[in-house]
Every structure is written in C-alpha cells, then in structure tokens.
Amino acid sequence: MRAVVQRVTRAAVRVDGEVVGEIGRGLLVLVGAAAGDAPADAAALADKLAGLRIFPDEEGKMNRSVVEAGGAALVVSQFTLYGDVRRGRRPSFIAAAAPEAAEPLVELLAECLQQAGVPCATGRFRAHMEVELLNDGPVTLVIEVAGGRVV
C-alpha cells in the first residue's frame, strides 16, 4: 500500500456536491492498494499513521502523534498513486489492485485507525471525489508498506 499523508487543519471530501467525509485537525491520507497487498499491509499502515509523530508539542517540535494531538484522519482511496508514467504520456495502472481487492483493504485501514484511537472519516470508493484541504505546515509524507511492514 502507498499513502500520501498530509497534516491538515481541516479536510473534506465531496461526491456530487455532498460532503461524505470531513475532519478538523488531523491527517488526510490518500491511499492506494497494489496488486498483492494483504490485510497485514493495511494494519501496518494504520499502526504507522497512528503513531507518526508529526504534530507539534508545546515547544513547536514535531513530537506528537495524531492520537496525542487529539486529531482525526480522512482516508481517501486513490488508485492513481500506482500510476506508472515511465513510458508514454498516459499512466498505466497495472500495478494497482483491482477495485474488489482494494476496497476491503482501504476499509480495513480506516477500521484499524479507529481501533488505534483515531476518529476516521472516509471518501466514497469508486466515486468521483472532490477533496478539499488546508495543509498545516505544510507537512506531507509518502509511506510505502509491503509484506506487512513499512519499506
């Protein structure tokens, strides 16, 4: 699984003009599943996200996790994270998991975040979504998980 993680002041996702998920302070997680990803990958990613110390402490240093900061997560499925643009002008998405395999993994990621104490909102799988965010910092990280561990 691959995630682009942004520390945000707020974020929302809309489908057909309707807000389907929104958070205040926390993490916007754009996540893609690769062919061959497994539940252990979703669990490992959730564990990393919940414990990632990118929120400021009282001295302004990045020493607090989203849990410690009282934040939330907005998880948005994005298969385009596995777009291969090495050849030609049109991305190839062969490396992305099929929707039937990806959807349960994205749902499991959100469930694992909830279990770790991170309130979690989501987008809508297979829908055209509009994502709005106010990046805080900006702080943006890319996290890759394979074989049940961060690589």
Protein Blocks (a to p, Z undefined) as FASTA:
>chain_A
ZZdddddfbdcddeehiafbdcdedddddddddehiafklmmmmmmmmmmmccbccfkop
afbcfklnopacdddddfklmpcfkgojbdcfklpccfklmmmmmmmmmmmmmmnopacd
dddehiacddddddehiacdddddeehiaZZ
